[in-house]
Structures are given as C-alpha cells and as structure tokens.
C-alpha cells in the first residue's frame, strides 16, 4: 500500500508537469519573436493533494524549466511560529514594527492567495487590537524562499534566500515564484537541513540557519545548530547559528553557547554567543555570562559580556559589574562596565557611578562615569561634579565634569559653572570654567561671561 501511494504521487506530479508543458507550448510566441519578460512576478502554486514537502519540492524544480524568468526563479513555502504581536521576521533578521506601521509593498500572503499580480502598493502591520495585546502570543506564518538561476535546479547553486513573515512584503526582483504553501514544521526543518548539506554559498546557508532557528522543534534545532557551529567554515554562518539560538528557549542552548564562547576560533562568533546568552531568560544563562565576563582571554568578549550584564538588570549582575569596573585589566572593559551600571536605577546604579567618577585610578574610566552622571539630574550628582572640578588633578577629567554640569537637566549645573568661573580659588580651574561657558548656548552663560569681563576690567 505504501508503494502504491508513492507511485500515485509521482504519477500525479508527472501528469501535472505534462499538462503544464502542453499549455506552455500552446502559449509560445511565434518563431523568431523575442521573448517578452513578464511585467510583474508570476506565481505558480503547487498542486493540491497528499504530496509531501519533498515531493512538492521536486515538482517545483520540474516546473522551473517552464516557469523560470530571465533572472531565474524562486521556490518558497511557509511554516508556523508563535510570536508576540508586532514582531516580524524579515530577510533573516528579527524586526519590530509598531502597530499600524505602513510598509511599502503588498504582503506576501496576499500575493500568493490572489494568484500573483503586482507586488507594488502598501501594507499595514496589524494594530494591537487586531493581533493581540501585550505578551499574548499569536500564531503567524514565516515564509522561506530560495532563488535559483534560470539554468539550474541544483541547490548548491542557489544564489539567494530570504525569510519573511507572510504578513510583510518581499521583493521578488521580477523573478517568478513557485509556491509550495504552508508546511508542517518537521517537514520544513528536514528540507532546510538537506538544502544546507547541499553546500550553497555562505549567504544562503546563513538564511537556512536563521530559518531553522525559528522552528518550534528544539531537539532537532539544537542538534542542527550544534552541527553548524562545529563544522561550518564560514565565520558569518556560525555567527548566525548562535543568533538563531536566541529563539530556542532551551537549557541546551545555554550549554551550546557557552561551548561556542570557549571553543570557537573567531572572536566575532564568541561575541555573538555572549550577546545571545545575555538575552536568554533561562536558568544558568546569567551565571554563564558572569563567568565569561571574569575569565575570557579576549577583552572584546569580556566587553560584550559586561554590556550584556547591563541588560540583565539584576542585583547580582550589578555587583559583578562594579567588580569588573575596578578589577578588569583592560580599561575598555572597565568603561563598558561603568556604562552598563548606568542602566540601573539610582538606588542601585548611582553609588558605584559616583565612586568611579571620584576615585577610579584610570582617568578614562572616571570620565566615562562623569559622562553617565550627566544624565542624572539631582542635588547629589551636582555636588559630586562640583567636587570633582575642585579636587581632581587631571585637566581632562575636570573639563569633563564642567561639561557634565552644563548638560544637567534643569539648568542647575550652569549656575554652578558660573560660580566656579567667578570664585574658584584656582586660576586654572576658573579658566577651564570660562572656556566651557564660552561653548555653552545657554543665555545665562553668555551673560555671565560679559559680567566677568567687566569685573576684570574694573579691577584693573
């Protein structure tokens, strides 16, 4: 019975292809006439029936000999995925579009449902009330499309691939599309792995890896991405594999990312793995991130870990960032830790920022802390900056503090700089303050400079 079913499916494919060929021959242009390029991308949908995705794919490649345009053709299908409202996939990346955003082009779903036509026009992303509110997940369809040159059906020669939510437009570049419809995730993922193994160019492998990561089949997805990270020679493809793990909320993703940080030869891939670790809300992710921030041999990787810890927002991460700001051997990592501490609310972030601004042994770190303090208008910050102007012996740090005072919201800092310019006992500090007032666009600063000039003329 199984053999009969397969033969029936194959027979169906051959019959459909034969009918299509006869129809195509009947529509050919007269001999000697130049072929006319289609005015818009054309669409051919797979036949209805009990064909598997593999069988539909083979049918599509057979059809390509009849449907390919001068630039080639696309073969595409879609698979389901739960997503938050307002979040969409586009060309291998994760994008957010505000509800009601106008996007140029007709949604791909409309194009395939209406049987082709012009891709020009506009589309509107769903409003919250249409797609669901808050964190409520909604099921959408993600399309994955593969572009072939006109003369081939060899997946190793695919020249482009794309990934897009069906609710968004996609530029087919005037190539016809052979559409295989909605597919079950298991079949979709199996085909993607087979296409990856065919060895297409790295840009196509990147899209395949990204598409695989969106499938809600964690066992198969993690195993596939593990294989990519171990074997693919392309640094960019491995980086995409780490990014794809962001969409696989599984503890095995954490272990795979940690191994990638420890073993991958490319710092770029290690940094990508660290960033994804910072975004995973899973047990063990934060501790793994802390371990990387403390122990990695690469300053660039530790810097990425410090930035990712700032996004965690936990007390534990804040304590570690304060430690890194003081003890990391690289000043760039220390500055990144200070910048990450600044993301915390005043109750957690302000004390270590003030301590770094006042007492850190590295002036570049003190300046970074002062720059971050400038974004927090309070009496405590104002007093801290005034004290730094008077006590710090590094002119660059003093100037940074003066600039920060002038940037404080509410204008209280400008009054402080004016007072320093007039009355500070250190002549060099007064000159620095006058120089900063001269760069300020605040009318009070300009008026103060005029008065200071008059006072000096009178005193002479």
C-alpha positions in Angstrom: 0.0 0.0 0.0 2.8 2.3 0.8 4.5 1.7 -2.6 1.2 2.3 -4.4 0.7 5.6 -2.6 4.2 6.8 -3.6 3.8 5.8 -7.2 0.4 7.6 -7.3 2.0 10.7 -6.0 4.8 10.5 -8.5 2.3 9.8 -11.3 0.4 12.9 -10.2 3.5 15.1 -10.4 4.3 13.8 -13.9 0.8 14.3 -15.2 0.6 17.9 -13.8 4.0 18.6 -15.3 2.9 17.2 -18.7 -0.3 19.3 -18.7 1.7 22.4 -17.8 4.2 21.7 -20.6 1.5 21.3 -23.2 -0.1 24.5 -22.0 3.2 26.3 -22.2 3.9 25.1 -25.7 0.4 26.3 -26.8 1.2 29.8 -25.5 4.7 30.1 -27.0 5.5 33.2 -29.1 5.8 32.9 -32.9 9.1 31.6 -34.2 11.7 34.3 -34.3 9.9 36.7 -32.0 11.8 38.0 -29.0 10.5 36.6 -25.7 8.6 39.1 -23.6 9.7 39.5 -20.0 6.8 39.3 -17.6 5.6 42.7 -16.4 5.3 41.5 -12.8 6.5 38.5 -10.9 4.4 35.5 -11.8 3.1 32.8 -9.4 2.7 29.1 -9.7 1.2 27.2 -6.8 1.8 23.6 -6.0 -1.0 21.1 -6.8 -3.4 20.2 -4.0 -3.3 16.7 -2.7 -1.4 14.4 -0.4 2.1 15.3 -1.6 4.9 15.6 0.9 7.1 18.7 1.0 9.9 16.7 -0.6 7.5 15.7 -3.5 6.3 19.2 -3.9 9.9 20.4 -4.0 10.8 18.0 -6.8 7.6 19.1 -8.6 8.8 22.8 -8.2 12.2 22.0 -9.7 10.4 20.3 -12.7 8.2 23.3 -13.1 11.2 25.6 -13.1 12.1 24.6 -16.7 8.8 26.1 -17.7 8.4 29.0 -15.3 11.9 30.5 -14.9 12.3 34.0 -16.0 15.5 35.5 -17.5 16.9 36.2 -14.0 15.8 32.8 -12.5 13.0 31.8 -10.2 12.1 31.4 -6.5 10.8 28.4 -4.7 9.1 29.1 -1.4 6.9 27.8 1.4 5.9 28.8 4.9 5.8 27.2 8.4 4.0 28.3 11.6 5.5 30.1 14.6 4.1 31.7 17.8 5.3 35.3 18.1 4.4 38.4 20.1 2.1 40.9 18.4 4.0 43.5 16.4 7.1 41.3 15.9 8.0 40.1 12.5 10.8 38.2 10.7 12.3 39.8 7.6 15.2 38.5 5.4 16.9 36.5 8.1 16.6 39.1 10.9 14.3 39.9 13.7 12.5 43.2 13.3 9.9 45.1 15.3 7.3 47.2 13.6 5.0 49.5 15.6 1.3 48.6 15.3 -0.2 50.3 12.3 3.1 51.0 10.6 2.8 51.5 6.8 5.2 49.3 4.8 5.7 49.6 1.1 4.6 46.5 -0.9 1.8 44.0 -0.8 2.0 41.3 1.9 3.4 38.1 0.5 0.3 36.3 1.8 -1.9 38.4 -0.4 0.3 37.8 -3.3 0.2 34.0 -3.0 -3.5 33.9 -2.2 -4.5 36.2 -5.1 -2.5 34.2 -7.6 0.2 36.7 -8.3 -0.1 40.3 -9.6 1.8 43.4 -8.9 3.9 43.5 -5.7 3.7 47.3 -5.5 1.5 49.2 -3.1 1.4 49.4 0.7 0.7 47.1 3.6 -0.1 47.9 7.2 1.1 45.9 10.2 -1.7 44.8 12.5 -2.8 47.1 15.3 -2.7 45.7 18.8 -6.4 45.1 18.9 -6.1 43.0 15.7 -3.1 40.9 16.5 -3.5 40.5 20.3 -2.3 42.7 23.2 0.8 42.7 25.4 2.7 39.5 25.7 -0.1 37.3 24.4 1.4 35.1 21.7 -0.3 34.8 18.3 0.4 32.2 15.6 1.9 33.6 12.4 3.4 32.1 9.3 7.0 32.6 8.2 7.9 32.2 4.6 11.3 30.9 3.5 12.2 31.5 -0.2 15.1 30.3 -2.3 16.3 31.9 -5.5 17.8 29.8 -8.4 19.5 31.0 -11.6 17.4 30.2 -14.6 19.5 27.4 -15.9 19.8 25.2 -12.8 17.8 23.2 -10.2 21.0 22.4 -8.2 20.5 23.7 -4.6 24.3 24.1 -4.3 23.9 26.9 -6.9 21.1 28.8 -5.2 22.1 32.5 -5.3 19.9 34.0 -2.7 17.5 33.1 0.1 15.0 35.1 2.1 13.0 34.9 5.3 9.9 36.9 5.9 6.6 36.9 7.8 3.8 36.3 5.4 2.2 39.5 6.6 5.0 41.5 5.2 6.1 42.3 1.6 9.1 40.6 -0.1 10.9 41.8 -3.1 10.9 39.0 -5.7 13.1 41.1 -8.1 10.8 40.2 -11.0 11.5 36.5 -10.7 8.5 34.2 -10.8 7.7 32.4 -7.5 6.8 28.7 -7.3 4.8 28.5 -4.1 4.5 25.2 -2.1 2.1 26.5 0.6 2.0 26.1 4.4 4.1 23.2 5.6 4.4 21.3 8.9 7.5 22.3 11.0 9.0 18.8 10.9 9.0 18.6 7.1 10.2 22.2 6.8 13.1 21.7 9.1 14.1 18.4 7.4 14.2 20.1 4.0 16.2 23.0 5.3 18.9 20.7 6.6 19.0 18.9 3.3 19.4 22.2 1.5 22.2 23.2 3.9 24.0 20.0 3.3 23.9 20.6 -0.4 26.6 23.3 0.2 25.2 26.5 -1.2 27.1 29.8 -0.9 27.5 31.2 2.7 24.9 33.9 2.3 22.3 31.2 1.6 23.5 29.0 4.4 23.0 32.0 6.8 19.4 32.2 5.8 18.8 28.5 6.2 20.4 28.5 9.6 18.2 31.5 10.7 15.1 29.9 9.3 15.9 26.7 11.2 16.1 28.6 14.5 12.5 29.8 14.2 11.1 26.3 14.1 9.4 25.2 17.3 11.2 21.8 17.5 14.0 22.4 20.0 15.5 18.9 19.9 16.1 18.9 16.1 17.0 22.6 16.0 19.7 22.5 18.7 21.2 19.4 17.2 21.4 21.0 13.8 22.8 24.3 15.1 25.3 22.3 17.1 26.5 20.7 13.9 26.7 24.0 12.1 28.8 25.5 14.9 31.2 22.6 14.9 31.6 22.2 11.2 30.8 25.2 9.1 33.9 27.0 7.9 32.2 30.4 7.5 32.5 32.7 10.5 29.4 34.6 9.4 27.3 31.4 9.2 28.4 30.3 12.7 27.6 33.7 14.0 24.1 33.4 12.5 23.8 29.9 14.2 24.5 31.5 17.6 21.9 34.2 16.9 19.4 31.5 15.9 19.7 30.0 19.4 18.1 33.1 20.7 14.8 31.8 19.5 15.3 28.3 21.1 14.4 28.8 24.8 16.0 25.6 26.0 18.8 24.9 28.5 20.7 23.1 25.8 21.0 26.4 24.1 22.9 27.8 27.1 25.3 24.9 27.1 25.9 25.2 23.4 26.5 29.0 23.6 29.0 28.5 26.5 30.9 25.9 24.5 31.0 28.3 21.5 32.5 31.1 23.6 35.1 28.7 24.9 36.0 26.9 21.7 35.1 28.9 18.6 38.2 30.4 17.0 36.5 33.6 15.9 36.1 36.4 18.4 33.1 37.6 16.3 31.3 34.3 16.9 32.2 34.3 20.6 30.8 37.9 21.0 27.6 36.9 19.2 27.2 33.9 21.6 27.7 36.2 24.6 25.1 38.6 23.4 22.6 35.8 22.9 23.4 34.5 26.4 22.5 37.9 27.8 19.1 37.8 26.2 18.1 34.3 27.2 15.8 34.2 30.3 16.9 30.7 31.3 18.5 29.1 34.3 22.2 29.3 34.1 22.4 32.0 31.5 23.4 34.8 33.9 26.0 32.7 35.7 27.5 31.7 32.4 27.6 35.3 31.4 29.3 36.3 34.6 31.9 33.5 34.2 32.7 34.8 30.7 33.0 38.4 31.9 35.5 37.3 34.5 37.5 34.6 32.7 37.6 35.1 28.9 41.0 35.7 27.4 39.6 38.2 24.9 39.0 41.8 26.1 36.4 42.2 23.3 34.4 39.2 24.6 34.6 40.4 28.2 33.4 43.8 27.0 30.4 42.2 25.3 29.7 40.3 28.5 29.8 43.5 30.5 27.3 45.1 28.1 25.0 42.0 28.3 25.1 42.0 32.1 23.8 45.6 32.0 20.7 44.4 30.2 20.0 41.7 32.8 19.0 44.3 35.4 19.6 42.0 38.4 21.3 42.9 41.7 23.7 40.1 41.1 24.7 41.5 37.7 25.2 45.0 39.2 27.5 43.7 41.8 29.6 41.9 39.2 29.7 45.0 37.0 31.0 47.1 39.9 33.8 44.5 40.4 34.7 44.4 36.7 34.9 48.2 36.6 37.6 48.1 39.3 39.5 44.9 38.5 39.4 44.1 34.8 42.9 44.6 33.3 41.5 46.3 30.2 40.3 49.9 30.5 37.8 49.4 27.7 36.1 46.6 29.6 36.1 48.8 32.7 34.4 51.7 30.8 31.8 49.3 29.4 31.1 48.1 32.9 30.5 51.7 34.1 28.2 52.3 31.1 26.3 49.2 32.0 25.9 50.2 35.6 24.4 53.5 34.4 21.4 51.5 33.1 20.3 50.7 36.6 18.0 53.0 38.6 19.6 55.4 41.1 19.1 53.2 44.1 21.5 50.6 42.5 23.5 52.4 39.9 24.2 55.8 41.4 26.6 54.9 44.3 29.1 52.9 42.1 28.9 55.6 39.4 29.8 58.3 41.9 32.6 56.1 43.4 34.1 55.5 39.9 33.9 59.2 39.0 35.6 60.3 42.2 38.2 57.6 42.9 38.9 55.3 39.9 42.6 55.2 39.2 42.1 55.3 35.4 41.1 58.8 34.1 39.3 57.4 31.1 37.0 55.4 33.4 36.5 58.5 35.6 35.5 60.4 32.5 33.1 57.7 31.5 31.5 57.7 34.9 31.2 61.5 34.8 29.5 61.3 31.4 27.0 58.9 32.7 26.3 61.1 35.8 25.5 64.0 33.4 22.3 62.1 32.5 21.1 62.1 36.1 19.9 65.4 37.4 19.9 65.5 41.2 21.4 67.5 44.1 23.8 64.6 44.9 25.1 64.5 41.3 25.5 68.2 41.1 27.5 68.2 44.3 29.6 65.3 43.1 30.5 67.0 39.9 31.4 70.3 41.6 33.7 68.4 44.0 35.4 66.6 41.0 36.1 70.0 39.4 37.8 71.2 42.5 39.7 68.1 43.6 40.7 66.1 40.5 44.1 67.0 39.3 43.6 65.8 35.7 42.5 68.7 33.4 40.7 66.4 31.1 38.6 65.0 34.0 37.9 68.5 35.3 36.7 69.6 31.8 34.5 66.5 31.6 32.9 67.4 34.9 32.4 71.0 33.8 30.7 69.8 30.6 28.6 67.4 32.6 27.4 70.3 34.9 26.3 72.3 31.8 24.4 69.3 30.5 22.4 68.6 33.7 18.7 68.9 33.1 17.0 71.8 34.9 19.9 74.2 34.4 21.3 74.0 38.0 24.6 72.9 36.7 25.0 76.1 34.6 24.7 78.2 37.7 27.4 76.1 39.4 29.8 76.5 36.5 29.2 80.3 36.5 30.1 80.3 40.2 33.2 78.3 39.6 34.3 80.7 36.9 33.9 83.7 39.2 35.1 82.5 42.6 37.1 79.3 42.5 40.5 79.9 44.2 42.4 78.0 41.5 43.1 80.2 38.5 43.5 77.3 36.1 40.1 75.9 37.2 38.4 79.3 36.7 39.9 79.5 33.2 38.6 76.0 32.4 35.1 77.0 33.6 35.2 80.2 31.4 36.2 78.2 28.4 33.3 75.8 28.9 30.9 78.7 29.4 32.1 80.1 26.1 31.0 76.9 24.3 27.5 76.9 26.0 24.4 78.2 24.2 22.7 79.0 27.5 21.9 82.7 27.6 22.9 82.8 31.3 26.4 81.6 30.3 26.8 84.4 27.8 25.6 87.0 30.2 27.9 85.7 32.9 30.9 85.9 30.6 30.1 89.6 29.8 29.9 90.3 33.5 33.2 88.5 34.2 34.9 90.6 31.6 33.5 93.8 33.0 34.6 92.8 36.6 38.1 92.1 35.4 38.3 95.4 33.5 37.1 97.3 36.6 39.6 95.5 38.8 42.4 96.6 36.6 
